[in-house]
Amino acid sequence: MTTLVERAGVPVPRPGRFAAMVVVANPAIREAVAHTLRALGARHVLEVGSVAEARAKAGAGIADLCVVEAGLPDGSGIALLRELRAAGWQRGLVLATTDDPYSVRAAINAGVRSYLVSAAPSGPRPVSDRGDGVDSLSAREIQVLQLVADGKSNKDIGEDLGLSALTVKSHLARIARKLGTGDRAEMVATAMRSGVIA
């Protein structure tokens, strides 16, 4: 794992003096992270695999550290961290398989302490009828999606980015294939849930 962002000025808990919640979909990775935290002296580690479970357990008296996977099956880990920070959680850490600058920015805006990138799990990717997902979007495609979210037309997006309306249409077609939907509102909602656009 590589630390991409480390926020200064946030006190680090002393060993044995903190509790944590690990929100990671993959049970093996979730268990490994929890094991590492216990080895570092965490007095209590709560393990959950989804945004819904995390929300249900967020009031269990643990408000020290939350380690969250960026893309969870039922929503954005970054958005979850934003909610937890507002609810009094002191520290947040994001685990991701991509160093996409838009995701890093979203995490920083959510007040996370660190953004860690690890290699994607080896082996075949699960087959999905929803396309390749937000992780496969290019930086330009994310820019286009952000402008779509801002309510701009293809012509306006082209003017803002110095592209023709036809090129914008091509970008939107690729985004639609990757996200598994051609509906502009659904594309934006998917990207927002994943934290790649605000």
mmCIF file of the C-alpha atoms, coordinates in Angstrom:
data_MODEL
# 
_entry.id   MODEL 
# 
loop_
_atom_site.group_PDB 
_atom_site.id 
_atom_site.type_symbol 
_atom_site.label_atom_id 
_atom_site.label_alt_id 
_atom_site.label_comp_id 
_atom_site.label_asym_id 
_atom_site.label_entity_id 
_atom_site.label_seq_id 
_atom_site.pdbx_PDB_ins_code 
_atom_site.Cartn_x 
_atom_site.Cartn_y 
_atom_site.Cartn_z 
_atom_site.occupancy 
_atom_site.B_iso_or_equiv 
_atom_site.pdbx_formal_charge 
_atom_site.auth_seq_id 
_atom_site.auth_comp_id 
_atom_site.auth_asym_id 
_atom_site.auth_atom_id 
_atom_site.pdbx_PDB_model_num 
ATOM 1   C CA . MET A 1 1   ? 0.000   0.000   0.000   1.00 0.00 ? 1   MET A CA 1 
ATOM 2   C CA . THR A 1 2   ? 1.107   3.548   -0.735  1.00 0.00 ? 2   THR A CA 1 
ATOM 3   C CA . THR A 1 3   ? 0.058   6.629   1.208   1.00 0.00 ? 3   THR A CA 1 
ATOM 4   C CA . LEU A 1 4   ? -1.029  9.315   -1.228  1.00 0.00 ? 4   LEU A CA 1 
ATOM 5   C CA . VAL A 1 5   ? -2.362  11.881  1.190   1.00 0.00 ? 5   VAL A CA 1 
ATOM 6   C CA . GLU A 1 6   ? -1.562  12.410  4.846   1.00 0.00 ? 6   GLU A CA 1 
ATOM 7   C CA . ARG A 1 7   ? -3.269  15.324  6.552   1.00 0.00 ? 7   ARG A CA 1 
ATOM 8   C CA . ALA A 1 8   ? -1.179  17.148  9.105   1.00 0.00 ? 8   ALA A CA 1 
ATOM 9   C CA . GLY A 1 9   ? -2.495  18.519  12.355  1.00 0.00 ? 9   GLY A CA 1 
ATOM 10  C CA . VAL A 1 10  ? -4.779  15.610  13.243  1.00 0.00 ? 10  VAL A CA 1 
ATOM 11  C CA . PRO A 1 11  ? -3.691  13.907  16.474  1.00 0.00 ? 11  PRO A CA 1 
ATOM 12  C CA . VAL A 1 12  ? -2.877  10.224  16.140  1.00 0.00 ? 12  VAL A CA 1 
ATOM 13  C CA . PRO A 1 13  ? -4.396  8.004   18.835  1.00 0.00 ? 13  PRO A CA 1 
ATOM 14  C CA . ARG A 1 14  ? -1.995  6.344   21.240  1.00 0.00 ? 14  ARG A CA 1 
ATOM 15  C CA . PRO A 1 15  ? -1.729  2.550   20.962  1.00 0.00 ? 15  PRO A CA 1 
ATOM 16  C CA . GLY A 1 16  ? -4.435  0.819   22.986  1.00 0.00 ? 16  GLY A CA 1 
ATOM 17  C CA . ARG A 1 17  ? -6.433  4.015   23.238  1.00 0.00 ? 17  ARG A CA 1 
ATOM 18  C CA . PHE A 1 18  ? -8.581  3.878   20.121  1.00 0.00 ? 18  PHE A CA 1 
ATOM 19  C CA . ALA A 1 19  ? -11.422 1.936   18.616  1.00 0.00 ? 19  ALA A CA 1 
ATOM 20  C CA . ALA A 1 20  ? -12.129 1.508   14.924  1.00 0.00 ? 20  ALA A CA 1 
ATOM 21  C CA . MET A 1 21  ? -14.685 0.466   12.351  1.00 0.00 ? 21  MET A CA 1 
ATOM 22  C CA . VAL A 1 22  ? -13.548 -1.237  9.135   1.00 0.00 ? 22  VAL A CA 1 
ATOM 23  C CA . VAL A 1 23  ? -15.971 -0.895  6.200   1.00 0.00 ? 23  VAL A CA 1 
ATOM 24  C CA . VAL A 1 24  ? -14.669 -3.126  3.388   1.00 0.00 ? 24  VAL A CA 1 
ATOM 25  C CA . ALA A 1 25  ? -16.765 -5.354  1.128   1.00 0.00 ? 25  ALA A CA 1 
ATOM 26  C CA . ASN A 1 26  ? -14.228 -8.169  0.671   1.00 0.00 ? 26  ASN A CA 1 
ATOM 27  C CA . PRO A 1 27  ? -14.248 -10.289 3.874   1.00 0.00 ? 27  PRO A CA 1 
ATOM 28  C CA . ALA A 1 28  ? -10.597 -11.337 3.536   1.00 0.00 ? 28  ALA A CA 1 
ATOM 29  C CA . ILE A 1 29  ? -9.362  -7.760  3.138   1.00 0.00 ? 29  ILE A CA 1 
ATOM 30  C CA . ARG A 1 30  ? -11.693 -6.556  5.898   1.00 0.00 ? 30  ARG A CA 1 
ATOM 31  C CA . GLU A 1 31  ? -10.322 -9.189  8.267   1.00 0.00 ? 31  GLU A CA 1 
ATOM 32  C CA . ALA A 1 32  ? -6.704  -8.344  7.347   1.00 0.00 ? 32  ALA A CA 1 
ATOM 33  C CA . VAL A 1 33  ? -7.248  -4.629  8.031   1.00 0.00 ? 33  VAL A CA 1 
ATOM 34  C CA . ALA A 1 34  ? -8.980  -5.400  11.333  1.00 0.00 ? 34  ALA A CA 1 
ATOM 35  C CA . HIS A 1 35  ? -6.130  -7.734  12.316  1.00 0.00 ? 35  HIS A CA 1 
ATOM 36  C CA . THR A 1 36  ? -3.579  -4.989  11.568  1.00 0.00 ? 36  THR A CA 1 
ATOM 37  C CA . LEU A 1 37  ? -5.498  -2.463  13.658  1.00 0.00 ? 37  LEU A CA 1 
ATOM 38  C CA . ARG A 1 38  ? -5.663  -4.890  16.583  1.00 0.00 ? 38  ARG A CA 1 
ATOM 39  C CA . ALA A 1 39  ? -1.919  -5.460  16.244  1.00 0.00 ? 39  ALA A CA 1 
ATOM 40  C CA . LEU A 1 40  ? -1.458  -1.690  16.457  1.00 0.00 ? 40  LEU A CA 1 
ATOM 41  C CA . GLY A 1 41  ? -3.320  -1.663  19.774  1.00 0.00 ? 41  GLY A CA 1 
ATOM 42  C CA . ALA A 1 42  ? -6.941  -0.953  18.897  1.00 0.00 ? 42  ALA A CA 1 
ATOM 43  C CA . ARG A 1 43  ? -9.074  -1.878  21.890  1.00 0.00 ? 43  ARG A CA 1 
ATOM 44  C CA . HIS A 1 44  ? -12.146 -2.604  19.722  1.00 0.00 ? 44  HIS A CA 1 
ATOM 45  C CA . VAL A 1 45  ? -12.582 -3.144  15.961  1.00 0.00 ? 45  VAL A CA 1 
ATOM 46  C CA . LEU A 1 46  ? -16.019 -3.366  14.379  1.00 0.00 ? 46  LEU A CA 1 
ATOM 47  C CA . GLU A 1 47  ? -16.099 -5.056  10.946  1.00 0.00 ? 47  GLU A CA 1 
ATOM 48  C CA . VAL A 1 48  ? -18.848 -4.327  8.404   1.00 0.00 ? 48  VAL A CA 1 
ATOM 49  C CA . GLY A 1 49  ? -19.132 -4.791  4.646   1.00 0.00 ? 49  GLY A CA 1 
ATOM 50  C CA . SER A 1 50  ? -21.492 -2.084  3.395   1.00 0.00 ? 50  SER A CA 1 
ATOM 51  C CA . VAL A 1 51  ? -22.575 1.531   3.785   1.00 0.00 ? 51  VAL A CA 1 
ATOM 52  C CA . ALA A 1 52  ? -25.919 0.400   5.227   1.00 0.00 ? 52  ALA A CA 1 
ATOM 53  C CA . GLU A 1 53  ? -24.243 -1.760  7.891   1.00 0.00 ? 53  GLU A CA 1 
ATOM 54  C CA . ALA A 1 54  ? -21.840 1.062   8.741   1.00 0.00 ? 54  ALA A CA 1 
ATOM 55  C CA . ARG A 1 55  ? -24.683 3.535   9.197   1.00 0.00 ? 55  ARG A CA 1 
ATOM 56  C CA . ALA A 1 56  ? -26.507 1.063   11.450  1.00 0.00 ? 56  ALA A CA 1 
ATOM 57  C CA . LYS A 1 57  ? -23.405 0.498   13.600  1.00 0.00 ? 57  LYS A CA 1 
ATOM 58  C CA . ALA A 1 58  ? -22.092 4.093   13.565  1.00 0.00 ? 58  ALA A CA 1 
ATOM 59  C CA . GLY A 1 59  ? -23.752 4.908   16.879  1.00 0.00 ? 59  GLY A CA 1 
ATOM 60  C CA . ALA A 1 60  ? -22.241 1.936   18.729  1.00 0.00 ? 60  ALA A CA 1 
ATOM 61  C CA . GLY A 1 61  ? -19.959 4.167   20.797  1.00 0.00 ? 61  GLY A CA 1 
ATOM 62  C CA . ILE A 1 62  ? -16.987 3.903   18.427  1.00 0.00 ? 62  ILE A CA 1 
ATOM 63  C CA . ALA A 1 63  ? -16.030 7.289   17.077  1.00 0.00 ? 63  ALA A CA 1 
ATOM 64  C CA . ASP A 1 64  ? -12.247 7.189   16.795  1.00 0.00 ? 64  ASP A CA 1 
ATOM 65  C CA . LEU A 1 65  ? -11.155 5.788   13.414  1.00 0.00 ? 65  LEU A CA 1 
ATOM 66  C CA . CYS A 1 66  ? -13.075 4.554   10.385  1.00 0.00 ? 66  CYS A CA 1 
ATOM 67  C CA . VAL A 1 67  ? -11.226 2.706   7.600   1.00 0.00 ? 67  VAL A CA 1 
ATOM 68  C CA . VAL A 1 68  ? -13.438 2.677   4.499   1.00 0.00 ? 68  VAL A CA 1 
ATOM 69  C CA . GLU A 1 69  ? -13.146 1.186   1.042   1.00 0.00 ? 69  GLU A CA 1 
ATOM 70  C CA . ALA A 1 70  ? -13.707 3.938   -1.562  1.00 0.00 ? 70  ALA A CA 1 
ATOM 71  C CA . GLY A 1 71  ? -16.196 1.977   -3.658  1.00 0.00 ? 71  GLY A CA 1 
ATOM 72  C CA . LEU A 1 72  ? -18.643 -0.134  -1.691  1.00 0.00 ? 72  LEU A CA 1 
ATOM 73  C CA . PRO A 1 73  ? -21.422 -2.262  -3.239  1.00 0.00 ? 73  PRO A CA 1 
ATOM 74  C CA . ASP A 1 74  ? -24.185 0.006   -1.954  1.00 0.00 ? 74  ASP A CA 1 
ATOM 75  C CA . GLY A 1 75  ? -22.551 3.429   -2.209  1.00 0.00 ? 75  GLY A CA 1 
ATOM 76  C CA . SER A 1 76  ? -19.522 5.620   -1.785  1.00 0.00 ? 76  SER A CA 1 
ATOM 77  C CA . GLY A 1 77  ? -17.164 5.073   1.109   1.00 0.00 ? 77  GLY A CA 1 
ATOM 78  C CA . ILE A 1 78  ? -16.038 8.685   0.761   1.00 0.00 ? 78  ILE A CA 1 
ATOM 79  C CA . ALA A 1 79  ? -19.602 9.952   1.162   1.00 0.00 ? 79  ALA A CA 1 
ATOM 80  C CA . LEU A 1 80  ? -19.981 7.650   4.178   1.00 0.00 ? 80  LEU A CA 1 
ATOM 81  C CA . LEU A 1 81  ? -16.887 9.192   5.770   1.00 0.00 ? 81  LEU A CA 1 
ATOM 82  C CA . ARG A 1 82  ? -18.346 12.659  5.217   1.00 0.00 ? 82  ARG A CA 1 
ATOM 83  C CA . GLU A 1 83  ? -21.486 11.556  7.116   1.00 0.00 ? 83  GLU A CA 1 
ATOM 84  C CA . LEU A 1 84  ? -19.458 10.007  9.931   1.00 0.00 ? 84  LEU A CA 1 
ATOM 85  C CA . ARG A 1 85  ? -17.296 13.128  10.321  1.00 0.00 ? 85  ARG A CA 1 
ATOM 86  C CA . ALA A 1 86  ? -20.477 15.196  10.663  1.00 0.00 ? 86  ALA A CA 1 
ATOM 87  C CA . ALA A 1 87  ? -21.678 12.704  13.305  1.00 0.00 ? 87  ALA A CA 1 
ATOM 88  C CA . GLY A 1 88  ? -18.522 13.172  15.396  1.00 0.00 ? 88  GLY A CA 1 
ATOM 89  C CA . TRP A 1 89  ? -16.111 10.560  14.092  1.00 0.00 ? 89  TRP A CA 1 
ATOM 90  C CA . GLN A 1 90  ? -12.592 11.917  14.559  1.00 0.00 ? 90  GLN A CA 1 
ATOM 91  C CA . ARG A 1 91  ? -10.557 10.214  11.822  1.00 0.00 ? 91  ARG A CA 1 
ATOM 92  C CA . GLY A 1 92  ? -11.181 8.664   8.425   1.00 0.00 ? 92  GLY A CA 1 
ATOM 93  C CA . LEU A 1 93  ? -8.975  6.641   6.140   1.00 0.00 ? 93  LEU A CA 1 
ATOM 94  C CA . VAL A 1 94  ? -9.840  5.575   2.570   1.00 0.00 ? 94  VAL A CA 1 
ATOM 95  C CA . LEU A 1 95  ? -8.650  2.351   0.910   1.00 0.00 ? 95  LEU A CA 1 
ATOM 96  C CA . ALA A 1 96  ? -8.758  2.362   -2.894  1.00 0.00 ? 96  ALA A CA 1 
ATOM 97  C CA . THR A 1 97  ? -7.421  0.498   -5.919  1.00 0.00 ? 97  THR A CA 1 
ATOM 98  C CA . THR A 1 98  ? -6.925  3.659   -7.977  1.00 0.00 ? 98  THR A CA 1 
ATOM 99  C CA . ASP A 1 99  ? -5.105  6.928   -7.413  1.00 0.00 ? 99  ASP A CA 1 
ATOM 100 C CA . ASP A 1 100 ? -7.669  8.936   -9.385  1.00 0.00 ? 100 ASP A CA 1 
ATOM 101 C CA . PRO A 1 101 ? -7.130  12.613  -8.447  1.00 0.00 ? 101 PRO A CA 1 
ATOM 102 C CA . TYR A 1 102 ? -10.862 13.319  -8.338  1.00 0.00 ? 102 TYR A CA 1 
ATOM 103 C CA . SER A 1 103 ? -11.402 10.564  -5.756  1.00 0.00 ? 103 SER A CA 1 
ATOM 104 C CA . VAL A 1 104 ? -8.450  11.863  -3.724  1.00 0.00 ? 104 VAL A CA 1 
ATOM 105 C CA . ARG A 1 105 ? -9.918  15.387  -3.824  1.00 0.00 ? 105 ARG A CA 1 
ATOM 106 C CA . ALA A 1 106 ? -13.342 14.098  -2.761  1.00 0.00 ? 106 ALA A CA 1 
ATOM 107 C CA . ALA A 1 107 ? -11.724 12.247  0.142   1.00 0.00 ? 107 ALA A CA 1 
ATOM 108 C CA . ILE A 1 108 ? -9.806  15.322  1.287   1.00 0.00 ? 108 ILE A CA 1 
ATOM 109 C CA . ASN A 1 109 ? -12.992 17.407  1.078   1.00 0.00 ? 109 ASN A CA 1 
ATOM 110 C CA . ALA A 1 110 ? -14.698 14.780  3.249   1.00 0.00 ? 110 ALA A CA 1 
ATOM 111 C CA . GLY A 1 111 ? -11.997 15.314  5.904   1.00 0.00 ? 111 GLY A CA 1 
ATOM 112 C CA . VAL A 1 112 ? -10.203 11.973  5.651   1.00 0.00 ? 112 VAL A CA 1 
ATOM 113 C CA . ARG A 1 113 ? -6.840  11.561  7.318   1.00 0.00 ? 113 ARG A CA 1 
ATOM 114 C CA . SER A 1 114 ? -5.211  9.339   4.678   1.00 0.00 ? 114 SER A CA 1 
ATOM 115 C CA . TYR A 1 115 ? -5.945  7.936   1.227   1.00 0.00 ? 115 TYR A CA 1 
ATOM 116 C CA . LEU A 1 116 ? -4.239  4.590   0.636   1.00 0.00 ? 116 LEU A CA 1 
ATOM 117 C CA . VAL A 1 117 ? -3.911  2.870   -2.727  1.00 0.00 ? 117 VAL A CA 1 
ATOM 118 C CA . SER A 1 118 ? -3.299  -0.850  -3.050  1.00 0.00 ? 118 SER A CA 1 
ATOM 119 C CA . ALA A 1 119 ? -3.001  -3.047  -6.092  1.00 0.00 ? 119 ALA A CA 1 
ATOM 120 C CA . ALA A 1 120 ? -6.271  -4.417  -7.362  1.00 0.00 ? 120 ALA A CA 1 
ATOM 121 C CA . PRO A 1 121 ? -6.915  -7.999  -6.288  1.00 0.00 ? 121 PRO A CA 1 
ATOM 122 C CA . SER A 1 122 ? -5.483  -10.509 -8.721  1.00 0.00 ? 122 SER A CA 1 
ATOM 123 C CA . GLY A 1 123 ? -7.675  -12.933 -10.590 1.00 0.00 ? 123 GLY A CA 1 
ATOM 124 C CA . PRO A 1 124 ? -10.592 -12.489 -12.935 1.00 0.00 ? 124 PRO A CA 1 
ATOM 125 C CA . ARG A 1 125 ? -12.873 -9.504  -12.462 1.00 0.00 ? 125 ARG A CA 1 
ATOM 126 C CA . PRO A 1 126 ? -16.491 -10.267 -11.646 1.00 0.00 ? 126 PRO A CA 1 
ATOM 127 C CA . VAL A 1 127 ? -18.776 -10.070 -14.641 1.00 0.00 ? 127 VAL A CA 1 
ATOM 128 C CA . SER A 1 128 ? -21.306 -7.265  -14.381 1.00 0.00 ? 128 SER A CA 1 
ATOM 129 C CA . ASP A 1 129 ? -24.123 -6.080  -16.581 1.00 0.00 ? 129 ASP A CA 1 
ATOM 130 C CA . ARG A 1 130 ? -23.360 -2.541  -15.396 1.00 0.00 ? 130 ARG A CA 1 
ATOM 131 C CA . GLY A 1 131 ? -20.151 -2.104  -17.443 1.00 0.00 ? 131 GLY A CA 1 
ATOM 132 C CA . ASP A 1 132 ? -16.645 -1.552  -16.086 1.00 0.00 ? 132 ASP A CA 1 
ATOM 133 C CA . GLY A 1 133 ? -17.689 1.004   -13.479 1.00 0.00 ? 133 GLY A CA 1 
ATOM 134 C CA . VAL A 1 134 ? -16.346 4.355   -12.320 1.00 0.00 ? 134 VAL A CA 1 
ATOM 135 C CA . ASP A 1 135 ? -12.833 2.979   -11.762 1.00 0.00 ? 135 ASP A CA 1 
ATOM 136 C CA . SER A 1 136 ? -12.436 2.704   -15.541 1.00 0.00 ? 136 SER A CA 1 
ATOM 137 C CA . LEU A 1 137 ? -13.342 6.347   -16.262 1.00 0.00 ? 137 LEU A CA 1 
ATOM 138 C CA . SER A 1 138 ? -10.578 8.559   -17.643 1.00 0.00 ? 138 SER A CA 1 
ATOM 139 C CA . ALA A 1 139 ? -9.812  11.975  -16.182 1.00 0.00 ? 139 ALA A CA 1 
ATOM 140 C CA . ARG A 1 140 ? -11.464 13.662  -19.209 1.00 0.00 ? 140 ARG A CA 1 
ATOM 141 C CA . GLU A 1 141 ? -14.584 11.495  -18.828 1.00 0.00 ? 141 GLU A CA 1 
ATOM 142 C CA . ILE A 1 142 ? -14.827 12.523  -15.175 1.00 0.00 ? 142 ILE A CA 1 
ATOM 143 C CA . GLN A 1 143 ? -14.527 16.188  -16.209 1.00 0.00 ? 143 GLN A CA 1 
ATOM 144 C CA . VAL A 1 144 ? -17.365 15.685  -18.699 1.00 0.00 ? 144 VAL A CA 1 
ATOM 145 C CA . LEU A 1 145 ? -19.502 13.968  -16.028 1.00 0.00 ? 145 LEU A CA 1 
ATOM 146 C CA . GLN A 1 146 ? -18.882 16.806  -13.575 1.00 0.00 ? 146 GLN A CA 1 
ATOM 147 C CA . LEU A 1 147 ? -20.109 19.322  -16.145 1.00 0.00 ? 147 LEU A CA 1 
ATOM 148 C CA . VAL A 1 148 ? -23.147 17.124  -16.885 1.00 0.00 ? 148 VAL A CA 1 
ATOM 149 C CA . ALA A 1 149 ? -23.832 17.140  -13.132 1.00 0.00 ? 149 ALA A CA 1 
ATOM 150 C CA . ASP A 1 150 ? -23.618 20.941  -13.246 1.00 0.00 ? 150 ASP A CA 1 
ATOM 151 C CA . GLY A 1 151 ? -26.505 20.888  -15.755 1.00 0.00 ? 151 GLY A CA 1 
ATOM 152 C CA . LYS A 1 152 ? -24.531 21.837  -18.854 1.00 0.00 ? 152 LYS A CA 1 
ATOM 153 C CA . SER A 1 153 ? -25.471 20.820  -22.391 1.00 0.00 ? 153 SER A CA 1 
ATOM 154 C CA . ASN A 1 154 ? -23.079 19.026  -24.733 1.00 0.00 ? 154 ASN A CA 1 
ATOM 155 C CA . LYS A 1 155 ? -22.395 22.329  -26.501 1.00 0.00 ? 155 LYS A CA 1 
ATOM 156 C CA . ASP A 1 156 ? -21.637 24.113  -23.191 1.00 0.00 ? 156 ASP A CA 1 
ATOM 157 C CA . ILE A 1 157 ? -19.385 21.254  -22.052 1.00 0.00 ? 157 ILE A CA 1 
ATOM 158 C CA . GLY A 1 158 ? -17.524 21.436  -25.369 1.00 0.00 ? 158 GLY A CA 1 
ATOM 159 C CA . GLU A 1 159 ? -16.991 25.180  -24.961 1.00 0.00 ? 159 GLU A CA 1 
ATOM 160 C CA . ASP A 1 160 ? -15.749 24.758  -21.374 1.00 0.00 ? 160 ASP A CA 1 
ATOM 161 C CA . LEU A 1 161 ? -13.296 21.987  -22.299 1.00 0.00 ? 161 LEU A CA 1 
ATOM 162 C CA . GLY A 1 162 ? -12.320 23.206  -25.772 1.00 0.00 ? 162 GLY A CA 1 
ATOM 163 C CA . LEU A 1 163 ? -13.986 20.241  -27.484 1.00 0.00 ? 163 LEU A CA 1 
ATOM 164 C CA . SER A 1 164 ? -16.585 19.903  -30.204 1.00 0.00 ? 164 SER A CA 1 
ATOM 165 C CA . ALA A 1 165 ? -20.108 18.854  -29.237 1.00 0.00 ? 165 ALA A CA 1 
ATOM 166 C CA . LEU A 1 166 ? -19.516 15.658  -31.237 1.00 0.00 ? 166 LEU A CA 1 
ATOM 167 C CA . THR A 1 167 ? -16.428 14.827  -29.144 1.00 0.00 ? 167 THR A CA 1 
ATOM 168 C CA . VAL A 1 168 ? -18.446 15.420  -25.971 1.00 0.00 ? 168 VAL A CA 1 
ATOM 169 C CA . LYS A 1 169 ? -21.106 13.064  -27.337 1.00 0.00 ? 169 LYS A CA 1 
ATOM 170 C CA . SER A 1 170 ? -18.386 10.433  -27.938 1.00 0.00 ? 170 SER A CA 1 
ATOM 171 C CA . HIS A 1 171 ? -17.133 10.833  -24.355 1.00 0.00 ? 171 HIS A CA 1 
ATOM 172 C CA . LEU A 1 172 ? -20.690 10.393  -23.069 1.00 0.00 ? 172 LEU A CA 1 
ATOM 173 C CA . ALA A 1 173 ? -21.121 7.239   -25.162 1.00 0.00 ? 173 ALA A CA 1 
ATOM 174 C CA . ARG A 1 174 ? -17.945 5.745   -23.631 1.00 0.00 ? 174 ARG A CA 1 
ATOM 175 C CA . ILE A 1 175 ? -19.104 6.763   -20.151 1.00 0.00 ? 175 ILE A CA 1 
ATOM 176 C CA . ALA A 1 176 ? -22.465 5.096   -20.830 1.00 0.00 ? 176 ALA A CA 1 
ATOM 177 C CA . ARG A 1 177 ? -20.737 1.835   -21.841 1.00 0.00 ? 177 ARG A CA 1 
ATOM 178 C CA . LYS A 1 178 ? -18.499 1.891   -18.769 1.00 0.00 ? 178 LYS A CA 1 
ATOM 179 C CA . LEU A 1 179 ? -21.323 2.657   -16.338 1.00 0.00 ? 179 LEU A CA 1 
ATOM 180 C CA . GLY A 1 180 ? -23.910 0.457   -18.045 1.00 0.00 ? 180 GLY A CA 1 
ATOM 181 C CA . THR A 1 181 ? -26.464 3.228   -18.593 1.00 0.00 ? 181 THR A CA 1 
ATOM 182 C CA . GLY A 1 182 ? -27.094 5.925   -21.182 1.00 0.00 ? 182 GLY A CA 1 
ATOM 183 C CA . ASP A 1 183 ? -29.295 7.981   -18.861 1.00 0.00 ? 183 ASP A CA 1 
ATOM 184 C CA . ARG A 1 184 ? -27.468 11.205  -17.936 1.00 0.00 ? 184 ARG A CA 1 
ATOM 185 C CA . ALA A 1 185 ? -29.054 11.443  -14.485 1.00 0.00 ? 185 ALA A CA 1 
ATOM 186 C CA . GLU A 1 186 ? -28.173 7.836   -13.654 1.00 0.00 ? 186 GLU A CA 1 
ATOM 187 C CA . MET A 1 187 ? -24.579 8.304   -14.867 1.00 0.00 ? 187 MET A CA 1 
ATOM 188 C CA . VAL A 1 188 ? -24.218 11.361  -12.623 1.00 0.00 ? 188 VAL A CA 1 
ATOM 189 C CA . ALA A 1 189 ? -25.842 9.583   -9.655  1.00 0.00 ? 189 ALA A CA 1 
ATOM 190 C CA . THR A 1 190 ? -23.487 6.612   -10.032 1.00 0.00 ? 190 THR A CA 1 
ATOM 191 C CA . ALA A 1 191 ? -20.438 8.876   -10.199 1.00 0.00 ? 191 ALA A CA 1 
ATOM 192 C CA . MET A 1 192 ? -21.601 10.913  -7.195  1.00 0.00 ? 192 MET A CA 1 
ATOM 193 C CA . ARG A 1 193 ? -22.255 7.799   -5.098  1.00 0.00 ? 193 ARG A CA 1 
ATOM 194 C CA . SER A 1 194 ? -18.723 6.663   -5.877  1.00 0.00 ? 194 SER A CA 1 
ATOM 195 C CA . GLY A 1 195 ? -17.278 10.024  -4.896  1.00 0.00 ? 195 GLY A CA 1 
ATOM 196 C CA . VAL A 1 196 ? -15.591 10.764  -8.241  1.00 0.00 ? 196 VAL A CA 1 
ATOM 197 C CA . ILE A 1 197 ? -17.655 13.917  -8.739  1.00 0.00 ? 197 ILE A CA 1 
ATOM 198 C CA . ALA A 1 198 ? -19.179 16.284  -6.233  1.00 0.00 ? 198 ALA A CA 1 
# 
